[in-house]
Amino acid sequence: MSAVVAEQALNGAEAARRDASAPRLRDLVSPLGGLVNNVYQLPVESSDPPLAVFSADLGDVSTVLPNLCGPDCLGTLDGTGTGVDPERSAIVGIAEGLERYANCVYDDRQLRWATADELAAEGAAALDLDSLPRCSPAELEDPHSPLVLPERTARMRWIRGLDLATGTPSWVPASLVFMHFSAHDGERITNPISTGAATHPDPAVAVRGALCEVIERDAISLTWLHELPLPRIELDTVGPELQRYLDLCAGRDVEIQLYDATTDLGIPTVYGVSIARNHPTCRTVVSCATSLDPQTAAAKAICETVSVRIALRGAQAPSEDVRTFTGVSDGAAYMAVPERAAAFDFLLSSPARRRLSKMPVLSTGDSTADLRLVLDRLAERDLAAYLIDLSTDEAIRAGMTVVRAVVPGLQPLCFNYRARYLGSPRLYRAPVAMGYPSRTEASLNAWPQPFA
C-alpha cells in the first residue's frame, strides 16, 4: 500500500484536506466508464483484528492504455485501503487505485531514446547510471537472469524528472518510473514495482510519502537479507490513534509484534510480524512502514498485516523452487506456512528492546518542513533523489497529485529471486552504519522475501 494514502487515513492532522478531496475521489467510481469500476469491502477472518479493508477495482486498464500487455499477463489493477473507519478506508482504496493507474500511463512523446553518454555529451542533466543498484556477477551469470548491468552506452528511454537536491530538471530512465513497462535490452536494469509512488491532495505530502516508501523498502530488504535482529518495540507510550488499532488487536488469535527497523537515515521505520499460530496455511506474515511519527508507522504496520493476510488467502507459491519466484505474493505465500515459521526466529528471538517513546518524533506539523527534513536526511548520506510528476487528467480533476520518487542509492525491494540486487554497495555498508555486522553475499538470507 502507498505510504501516503495509508498515512492519510491514520493521521488526523490531514483530515480536513482529505475530507475536502473525498467527494472528487468518489466521482472516479462508476461501473459505466469510471476509472474505478467498484469499491467493495473485503471479508476479514475472525481471528484477525476487525479492520475495514476496501478494494477499488480498476478492471482491465489495457483497454484504454495500448502500451500495456492486457489482462492475461497484467491481471486487473486495484487499490486497497485499510483502517478503523470504513469511509476513510474506502477513500484510501480509491486513491491507491488512482495511483496504480497513473503509474502505468505515459505517452511516447514524453520519452527520449538516448544513451547516458549522449546525454552527457549534450550537457543534459541525468540520473547517474553508476549509482543504481545492481545484481552481483553471480546473479548475472544465471542464464535466466532478468536484468542486465546499467551501461552508459546502452540506448534506453528517458523521461524528464526533477533532481530534488538541485531543483533542476533531470532525465531519469523510464524503466525506473513506470509499472508494467515493456523494457528492451539495455533498459532491463530494474524489476518495476510500485516503490516510490504516492498520491495526496497536498503535493508536499505526496513527495514526502513517496520518499518515505523508498526508505521503507530499503529497510525491508536490509532486514531480511541480513537477518537483522531488530529491537522489539515496547509500547510504553501510546497515543489515541494507535490505541484504537491495539484495542482491535486485543483478544484475537493473531499476535502482532513490532520492531524498530530504522536505518542509518534516522527516519522512524516499524517492521511488523503477524503470527497466527493456529492458522493452517498463513501462520506468519510481515509488514513495514516509515513515517516521521513512529506511532503512525506502528499503526500502519498493523494495518498492513491485516490486508496482507487477505491478499494471501488461498495464495500458493508457484513451485517449491524459490528461484522461479517472480510475483509479488510468491515469496510471502511460500514463507507464510507453519513449516517455515523458524525462518523468522532471528526477529522473534531477538533480545533487543526499544521503547516507543525513545523513537524520535520528527513531524513538524508543516508539510513543507517535513519534506525538507526527509530531503536533508538523504543529502546527509549523499543520496541523490529524483521526482517525476505522474498526475493524470483524472488525478488533477480529483484534486490529487501523483508522483514517483527514485532514490538510486537505496537498496530496492525485489520479488524476483534471481535478481535481488546482491551487487549493490549499500547492501553491505548499511548494516554496519546501523550498528550490525555485515554478511557476505554467500551468507545472505537464502529464504525468499516474505513481504508482499
GUZAFI-615870 format. One line per field, with one value per residue (C-alpha): residue number from 1; residue in three letters; x, z, y. Coordinates in pm, whole numbers, plus 50000, padded with zeros to 5 digits. Example, Ala and Ser with C-alpha at 12.3 -4.5 7.8 and 13.67 -1.06 7.14 Angstrom:
BEGIN
pos <- [1 2]
code <- [ALA SER]
x <- [51230 51367]
z <- [50780 50714]
y <- [49550 49894]
END
This chain:
BEGIN
pos <- [1 2 3 4 5 6 7 8 9 10 11 12 13 14 15 16 17 18 19 20 21 22 23 24 25 26 27 28 29 30 31 32 33 34 35 36 37 38 39 40 41 42 43 44 45 46 47 48 49 50 51 52 53 54 55 56 57 58 59 60 61 62 63 64 65 66 67 68 69 70 71 72 73 74 75 76 77 78 79 80 81 82 83 84 85 86 87 88 89 90 91 92 93 94 95 96 97 98 99 100 101 102 103 104 105 106 107 108 109 110 111 112 113 114 115 116 117 118 119 120 121 122 123 124 125 126 127 128 129 130 131 132 133 134 135 136 137 138 139 140 141 142 143 144 145 146 147 148 149 150 151 152 153 154 155 156 157 158 159 160 161 162 163 164 165 166 167 168 169 170 171 172 173 174 175 176 177 178 179 180 181 182 183 184 185 186 187 188 189 190 191 192 193 194 195 196 197 198 199 200 201 202 203 204 205 206 207 208 209 210 211 212 213 214 215 216 217 218 219 220 221 222 223 224 225 226 227 228 229 230 231 232 233 234 235 236 237 238 239 240 241 242 243 244 245 246 247 248 249 250 251 252 253 254 255 256 257 258 259 260 261 262 263 264 265 266 267 268 269 270 271 272 273 274 275 276 277 278 279 280 281 282 283 284 285 286 287 288 289 290 291 292 293 294 295 296 297 298 299 300 301 302 303 304 305 306 307 308 309 310 311 312 313 314 315 316 317 318 319 320 321 322 323 324 325 326 327 328 329 330 331 332 333 334 335 336 337 338 339 340 341 342 343 344 345 346 347 348 349 350 351 352 353 354 355 356 357 358 359 360 361 362 363 364 365 366 367 368 369 370 371 372 373 374 375 376 377 378 379 380 381 382 383 384 385 386 387 388 389 390 391 392 393 394 395 396 397 398 399 400 401 402 403 404 405 406 407 408 409 410 411 412 413 414 415 416 417 418 419 420 421 422 423 424 425 426 427 428 429 430 431 432 433 434 435 436 437 438 439 440 441 442 443 444 445 446 447 448 449 450 451 452]
code <- [MET SER ALA VAL VAL ALA GLU GLN ALA LEU ASN GLY ALA GLU ALA ALA ARG ARG ASP ALA SER ALA PRO ARG LEU ARG ASP LEU VAL SER PRO LEU GLY GLY LEU VAL ASN ASN VAL TYR GLN LEU PRO VAL GLU SER SER ASP PRO PRO LEU ALA VAL PHE SER ALA ASP LEU GLY ASP VAL SER THR VAL LEU PRO ASN LEU CYS GLY PRO ASP CYS LEU GLY THR LEU ASP GLY THR GLY THR GLY VAL ASP PRO GLU ARG SER ALA ILE VAL GLY ILE ALA GLU GLY LEU GLU ARG TYR ALA ASN CYS VAL TYR ASP ASP ARG GLN LEU ARG TRP ALA THR ALA ASP GLU LEU ALA ALA GLU GLY ALA ALA ALA LEU ASP LEU ASP SER LEU PRO ARG CYS SER PRO ALA GLU LEU GLU ASP PRO HIS SER PRO LEU VAL LEU PRO GLU ARG THR ALA ARG MET ARG TRP ILE ARG GLY LEU ASP LEU ALA THR GLY THR PRO SER TRP VAL PRO ALA SER LEU VAL PHE MET HIS PHE SER ALA HIS ASP GLY GLU ARG ILE THR ASN PRO ILE SER THR GLY ALA ALA THR HIS PRO ASP PRO ALA VAL ALA VAL ARG GLY ALA LEU CYS GLU VAL ILE GLU ARG ASP ALA ILE SER LEU THR TRP LEU HIS GLU LEU PRO LEU PRO ARG ILE GLU LEU ASP THR VAL GLY PRO GLU LEU GLN ARG TYR LEU ASP LEU CYS ALA GLY ARG ASP VAL GLU ILE GLN LEU TYR ASP ALA THR THR ASP LEU GLY ILE PRO THR VAL TYR GLY VAL SER ILE ALA ARG ASN HIS PRO THR CYS ARG THR VAL VAL SER CYS ALA THR SER LEU ASP PRO GLN THR ALA ALA ALA LYS ALA ILE CYS GLU THR VAL SER VAL ARG ILE ALA LEU ARG GLY ALA GLN ALA PRO SER GLU ASP VAL ARG THR PHE THR GLY VAL SER ASP GLY ALA ALA TYR MET ALA VAL PRO GLU ARG ALA ALA ALA PHE ASP PHE LEU LEU SER SER PRO ALA ARG ARG ARG LEU SER LYS MET PRO VAL LEU SER THR GLY ASP SER THR ALA ASP LEU ARG LEU VAL LEU ASP ARG LEU ALA GLU ARG ASP LEU ALA ALA TYR LEU ILE ASP LEU SER THR ASP GLU ALA ILE ARG ALA GLY MET THR VAL VAL ARG ALA VAL VAL PRO GLY LEU GLN PRO LEU CYS PHE ASN TYR ARG ALA ARG TYR LEU GLY SER PRO ARG LEU TYR ARG ALA PRO VAL ALA MET GLY TYR PRO SER ARG THR GLU ALA SER LEU ASN ALA TRP PRO GLN PRO PHE ALA]
x <- [50000 50116 50292 50087 49731 49764 49908 49627 49381 49588 49691 49423 49620 49547 49174 49041 49235 49143 48775 48771 48911 48689 48386 48602 48770 48427 48347 48607 48386 48130 48061 47975 48307 48453 48824 48728 48458 48359 48466 48380 48466 48676 48596 48841 48892 48751 49099 49227 49171 48833 48966 48777 48952 48825 48932 48892 48876 49004 48942 49133 49304 49479 49158 49249 49626 49759 50112 50000 50001 49641 49471 49641 49978 49877 49571 49348 49473 49323 49384 49341 49251 49265 49178 48941 48692 48515 48457 48821 48936 48720 48860 49216 49140 49019 49327 49558 49372 49429 49796 49834 49666 49883 50193 50102 50015 50268 50286 50576 50615 50725 51013 51350 51569 51933 52239 52369 52686 52482 52300 52631 52783 52494 52542 52197 52147 52056 52047 52388 52352 52661 52467 52192 52155 52280 52288 52605 52823 52683 52327 52410 52578 52245 52114 51766 51869 51603 51832 52146 52402 52327 52550 52620 52641 52304 52016 51710 51407 51433 51167 51208 51203 51330 51656 51534 51878 51921 51562 51659 51512 51691 51646 51552 51536 51168 51201 51265 50940 50653 50492 50419 50676 50799 51174 51404 51766 51966 51650 51630 51804 51522 51219 50944 50714 50522 50801 50812 50464 50232 49924 49782 49594 49899 50196 50450 50284 50281 50652 50743 50539 50693 51042 50944 50822 51159 51324 51080 51160 51532 51474 51270 51546 51826 51633 51557 51876 52098 51856 51897 51799 51594 51489 51132 50930 50788 50468 50527 50359 50061 49855 49479 49508 49749 49547 49241 49437 49580 49232 49110 49405 49334 49184 49247 49421 49676 49975 50144 50498 50655 51028 51239 51379 51500 51804 52104 51880 51709 51351 51130 51055 50850 50868 50570 50544 50194 50172 49858 49982 49676 49631 49688 49832 49909 50096 50345 50324 50528 50474 50671 50604 50811 50678 50808 50590 50673 50319 50179 50431 50331 49960 50025 50235 49940 49707 49933 49938 49558 49540 49833 49656 49356 49580 49742 49413 49421 49752 50016 50378 50424 50664 50899 51194 51235 51447 51127 50962 50881 50536 50452 50299 50517 50765 50502 50281 50579 50705 50366 50310 50366 50656 50869 50795 51152 51281 51155 51337 51610 51342 51115 51411 51590 51673 51697 51422 51339 51074 50837 50891 51263 51197 51222 50911 51028 50697 50678 50312 50410 50415 50687 50912 50855 50956 51268 51365 51349 51548 51810 51849 51907 52155 52350 52412 52495 52186 52051 51672 51457 51088 50853 50503 50260 49938 49688 49382 49175 49404 49402 49022 49007 49243 49520 49891 50052 50431 50707 51030 51356 51648 51907 52144 51897 51851 51541 51275 51254 51023 51228 51457 51710 51756 51785 52044 52313 52588 52475 52731 52461 52352 52684 52757 52422 52410 52744 52615 52314 52536 52507 52765 52755 52725 52897 52691 52730 52594 52289 51945 51856 51484 51271 51140 50821 50698 50406]
z <- [50000 49924 50215 50163 50110 50406 50627 50512 50685 51003 51052 51197 51105 50738 50797 50676 50350 50299 50362 50113 49840 49921 49709 49399 49453 49473 49132 48987 49075 48824 48668 48343 48240 48570 48634 48926 48847 49202 49564 49796 50143 50179 50449 50739 50909 51259 51402 51260 51401 51259 51049 50749 50427 50095 49741 49449 49124 48804 48586 48261 48210 47897 47705 47730 47768 47450 47591 47847 47776 47862 48138 48056 48183 48367 48555 48698 48880 49212 49520 49883 50186 50543 50869 51160 50978 50675 50494 50521 50414 50101 50005 50058 49830 49555 49596 49569 49263 49104 49197 49038 48719 48696 48730 48402 48193 47959 47609 47382 47318 47681 47630 47466 47330 47414 47584 47905 47718 47455 47723 47893 47564 47529 47886 47980 48347 48402 48674 48711 48599 48802 49120 49052 49247 49055 49051 49153 48900 49032 48967 48621 48527 48576 48222 48349 48499 48408 48445 48295 48437 48376 48087 47981 47617 47618 47442 47661 47705 47946 48097 48236 48613 48887 49077 49431 49553 49297 49195 48828 48551 48501 48276 48451 48287 48218 48330 48684 48678 48522 48625 48355 48132 47846 47882 47592 47601 47794 47967 48172 48471 48722 48814 48804 49108 49285 49520 49547 49409 49614 49585 49805 49774 49915 49673 49956 50146 49830 49769 50133 50136 49811 49953 50280 50088 49914 50257 50389 50105 50170 50535 50432 50210 50457 50742 50555 50360 50663 50917 51136 51499 51524 51868 51954 52030 52380 52360 52670 52539 52308 52156 52093 51721 51775 52076 51852 51649 51955 52105 51793 51812 52175 52232 51878 51775 51580 51765 51608 51712 51610 51560 51512 51159 51139 50913 50918 50768 51106 50968 51202 51044 51201 51085 51179 51221 51245 51387 51368 51550 51468 51104 50872 50574 50678 51008 50960 50754 50768 50708 50727 50744 50750 50887 51061 51355 51489 51624 51274 51140 51406 51326 50953 51011 51198 50912 50655 50827 50801 50431 50351 50516 50292 49984 50078 50140 49906 49750 49675 49569 49202 49287 49552 49364 49505 49204 48997 49219 49035 49160 49438 49657 49564 49850 50102 50030 50047 50378 50547 50604 50953 50849 50770 51092 51216 50936 51140 51460 51402 51477 51718 51933 51926 52284 52191 52301 52224 52390 52150 52346 52257 51884 51753 51653 51354 51228 51245 51154 50839 50518 50350 50657 50685 50322 50374 50672 50462 50182 50429 50567 50216 50140 50458 50319 49970 49832 49517 49479 49173 49131 48839 48833 48717 48774 48504 48399 48633 48924 48854 48833 49166 49324 49370 49291 49190 49199 49167 49366 49269 49513 49324 49619 49839 49835 49637 49733 49471 49431 49159 49342 49059 49078 49441 49363 49559 49395 49543 49774 50016 50088 50265 50404 50558 50828 50961 50970 51164 51420 51288 51128 50751 50583 50265 49958 50018 50373 50299 50390 50130 50211 49960 50056 50266 50214 49974]
y <- [50000 50352 50517 50834 50718 50482 50752 50980 50750 50736 51096 51320 51634 51563 51501 51834 51821 51457 51513 51802 51575 51277 51380 51428 51093 50929 51081 50843 50545 50422 50080 50262 50411 50529 50496 50271 50016 49938 49975 49688 49568 49255 49000 48972 48637 48613 48558 48891 49242 49356 49641 49778 49664 49800 49724 49965 49768 49930 49626 49579 49915 49784 49863 50233 50202 50038 50014 49754 49384 49304 49104 48772 48893 49210 49095 49365 49671 49770 49979 49879 50083 49951 50121 50157 50380 50222 50552 50653 50308 50320 50662 50536 50241 50476 50696 50397 50274 50615 50593 50249 50370 50682 50463 50292 50598 50752 50891 50807 51180 51219 50980 51017 50740 50807 50667 50819 50915 51101 51299 51381 51498 51745 51869 51741 51658 51292 51029 50868 50505 50414 50498 50243 49919 49619 49245 49065 48879 48551 48668 48796 48466 48288 48221 48307 48641 48900 49202 49350 49590 49959 50066 50422 50312 50134 50306 50344 50565 50858 51082 51433 51448 51678 51648 51710 51817 52095 52165 52139 51918 51588 51287 50959 50613 50545 50184 50314 50510 50317 49991 49732 49900 49682 49720 49635 49518 49782 49906 49586 49745 49706 49499 49763 49760 50036 50152 50530 50601 50820 51039 51313 51644 51826 51789 51822 51537 51324 51377 51313 50994 50873 50920 50751 50448 50414 50434 50172 49929 49976 49876 49572 49437 49507 49344 49025 48970 49028 48876 49182 49111 49430 49557 49474 49786 49821 50023 50231 50547 50509 50789 50762 50677 50387 50274 50225 49971 49799 49767 49591 49350 49257 48914 48791 48472 48676 48822 49126 49210 49541 49607 49918 49890 50250 50264 50496 50767 50804 50818 50608 50272 49992 49628 49413 49037 48891 48539 48324 48014 47804 47903 47604 47796 48154 48146 48430 48748 49068 49437 49761 50133 50452 50779 51089 50985 50635 50592 50647 50395 50142 50181 50144 49831 49679 49774 49616 49278 49255 49344 49113 48821 48885 48901 48568 48390 48093 48205 47944 47968 47877 47592 47460 47611 47962 48060 48064 48327 48650 48755 49000 48728 48429 48461 48572 48271 48036 48175 48209 47837 47689 47466 47775 47963 47912 48139 48436 48341 48598 48858 48674 48563 48898 49002 49371 49608 49972 50181 50352 50673 50659 50660 51017 51209 51413 51551 51930 51968 52157 51953 52159 52146 51771 51723 51933 51716 51399 51561 51678 51324 51191 51469 51394 51044 51176 51003 51165 51172 51233 51307 51252 51403 51132 51327 51228 51425 51210 51289 51663 51671 51487 51741 51483 51488 51158 51131 50877 50912 50742 50720 50515 50473 50283 49905 49805 49556 49284 48984 48815 48572 48570 48947 49058 49329 49149 49356 49689 49854 49977 49620 49559 49906 49997 49726 49848 50207 50075 49901 49545 49317 49285 48946 48838 48760 48387 48415 48632 48500 48235 48236 48434 48776 48733 49090 49133]
END
